[in-house]
Amino acid sequence: MKEWLCHNIDPEAKVKEFMEKTAVKREALLRDENFTLDQIIKEFPRLFDTPGMVEVDFRTVFPDVADRLYMQWTLGFSEKVLQYATLQEKWENYLNVNSEAINTDKKKVNASLSVLPVTLPCGKKGRKKATIMDAKKSYMDVQPQIVTNIPKYLDEVTNRQPYILVLGEALDPSQVFVIVERKALEQASLLKAVDVCFKLF
């Protein structure tokens, strides 16, 4: 199956079937310290060049929690996250937004997802604690739509870990991608991008 997947991108139903059957093997490889994500991508290229395969893998290995983010990240939860963010006095500056602009349900959800690196404690970067800006940049990169050439952007990427690229504004993006191993996986929404990014870890 692995060999077939290396050389075929369709029929999509068969790709999905074989990806489901090999998901547990990929999960074991991801946990094996001797394998890098780049090696896994070379062995299973359909993981990133066929839409939805990251989710298929995750759902196959962890069926009980595959949709948990969608079930719990409701509008009410988003509003609580934003209310908590107001305790961080510079949160609007970090996101480069005015709270009055967060005036629709979609913008509230997007703002609550964007504010996570500002409200959650930062981890360590080497021997010192990462700054909020470091955390924000490793989680989400917001670029103006007009200046972003995706192939050029991917050539210049230095962060190998999965993160989110937002084109346009974080509150109302025109396009959203998950960037992993210099590949751009387009997503339908910011919530979907956060979900896929999490599933890649």
C-alpha positions in Angstrom: 0.0 0.0 0.0 2.8 2.4 0.9 4.4 1.9 -2.5 1.1 2.4 -4.3 0.5 5.7 -2.3 4.0 7.0 -3.3 3.0 6.8 -7.0 -0.7 7.5 -7.1 -2.8 10.5 -6.3 -6.1 9.1 -7.4 -8.7 7.7 -7.3 -9.3 9.7 -4.2 -11.4 7.0 -2.5 -8.6 4.5 -2.9 -6.0 7.0 -1.6 -8.2 7.6 1.5 -8.7 3.9 2.0 -5.0 3.1 1.9 -4.1 6.2 4.0 -6.6 4.9 6.7 -5.1 1.4 6.6 -1.5 2.8 7.0 -2.4 5.5 9.7 -1.3 3.5 12.7 2.1 2.8 11.0 2.5 6.5 10.4 1.6 7.3 14.0 4.3 4.8 15.2 6.9 6.5 12.8 6.0 9.9 14.2 6.6 8.7 17.7 9.9 7.1 16.7 12.8 9.5 17.4 14.8 8.1 14.5 12.3 9.3 12.0 11.9 13.0 11.0 8.7 14.5 9.7 10.5 15.1 6.4 11.3 11.3 6.1 7.6 10.5 6.8 6.5 12.9 4.1 8.9 11.2 1.6 7.5 7.8 2.5 3.8 9.0 2.5 3.6 12.0 0.2 -0.2 11.9 0.1 -0.3 13.0 3.7 0.1 16.6 2.6 -0.7 16.7 -1.1 -4.2 15.2 -0.8 -6.6 17.5 1.1 -8.0 16.1 4.4 -5.4 13.3 4.9 -4.1 14.8 8.2 -7.6 14.6 9.6 -8.1 11.1 8.2 -4.9 10.0 10.0 -5.9 11.7 13.3 -9.5 10.3 13.2 -8.2 6.8 12.5 -5.8 6.8 15.4 -7.9 9.0 17.8 -11.5 8.5 16.8 -13.0 9.7 20.1 -11.4 13.1 20.1 -11.2 13.9 16.4 -13.9 16.6 16.4 -13.4 17.9 20.0 -12.1 21.3 19.0 -15.2 22.0 16.9 -17.6 20.8 19.6 -16.0 22.9 22.3 -14.8 26.1 20.6 -18.3 27.6 20.5 -19.2 31.3 20.3 -19.7 31.3 24.1 -16.3 29.8 24.7 -14.8 32.4 22.3 -16.3 35.2 24.2 -14.9 33.8 27.5 -11.4 33.7 25.9 -11.7 37.3 24.8 -13.0 38.3 28.2 -9.9 36.6 29.7 -7.7 38.3 27.2 -8.7 41.7 28.5 -6.7 40.9 31.7 -3.6 41.2 29.4 -3.5 44.9 28.9 -1.7 45.0 25.6 -3.6 42.2 23.8 -5.1 44.5 21.2 -1.6 45.8 20.4 -0.2 42.3 20.0 -3.0 41.4 17.6 -3.0 44.8 15.9 -6.8 45.1 16.3 -9.3 47.3 18.0 -11.8 45.5 20.2 -14.6 47.5 18.6 -13.7 45.8 15.2 -14.6 42.4 16.8 -18.3 42.9 15.9 -19.4 39.6 14.3 -19.5 36.0 15.5 -16.9 34.9 13.0 -14.6 37.7 14.1 -15.1 36.8 17.7 -14.1 33.2 17.0 -11.1 34.3 14.9 -10.0 36.8 17.6 -10.2 34.2 20.3 -8.0 31.9 18.4 -5.5 34.6 17.5 -5.2 35.8 21.1 -4.1 32.4 22.5 -0.3 33.2 22.4 -1.0 36.4 24.2 -3.1 34.9 27.0 -1.4 31.6 27.6 2.0 31.4 29.3 5.0 31.3 27.0 7.3 28.3 27.0 11.1 28.4 27.1 13.2 29.2 24.1 16.6 27.8 24.8 17.5 28.9 28.3 15.2 31.9 28.5 11.5 32.3 28.4 10.1 33.1 24.9 8.5 36.5 24.4 4.8 36.9 23.6 5.9 38.0 20.1 8.0 34.8 19.7 5.1 32.7 20.7 2.7 34.6 18.4 5.1 34.2 15.4 5.6 30.5 16.0 1.8 30.1 16.2 0.4 32.4 13.5 2.0 34.6 10.8 -0.4 37.3 9.5 0.6 38.7 6.1 -1.2 41.3 4.0 -2.9 39.6 1.0 -1.3 41.7 -1.7 2.3 41.2 -0.8 2.3 37.4 -0.3 3.6 35.2 -3.0 3.1 31.7 -1.5 6.0 29.9 -3.4 8.4 32.7 -2.5 7.1 32.7 1.1 7.7 28.9 1.4 11.2 29.2 0.0 12.0 31.7 2.8 10.4 29.8 5.7 12.8 29.0 8.5 10.3 27.6 11.0 10.0 23.8 10.4 7.2 23.3 13.0 3.6 23.5 11.9 2.1 27.0 12.2 -0.7 29.0 10.6 -0.3 31.5 7.8 -3.1 34.1 7.5 -3.4 36.2 4.4 -5.3 39.4 5.0 -6.4 40.2 8.5 -6.5 37.8 11.4 -10.1 38.7 12.2 -11.3 38.3 8.6 -8.7 36.3 6.6 -9.0 36.0 2.8 -7.0 32.7 2.9 -5.6 30.5 5.7 -2.9 27.9 5.4 -1.1 25.5 7.7 2.6 25.6 6.9 4.6 22.5 7.6 7.9 21.3 6.2 7.7 24.1 3.5 4.3 23.0 2.3 1.2 25.1 2.4 -2.0 23.3 3.3 -5.0 25.6 2.5 -7.8 25.5 5.1 -11.4 26.7 5.0 -11.2 28.7 8.2 -8.9 29.8 11.0 -10.6 27.3 13.3 -9.9 24.5 10.8 -6.3 25.6 10.5 -5.8 25.5 14.3 -7.4 22.0 14.3 -5.1 20.7 11.6 -2.0 22.3 13.1 -2.8 20.7 16.5 -3.3 17.3 14.7 0.1 17.6 13.1 1.7 17.7 16.5 
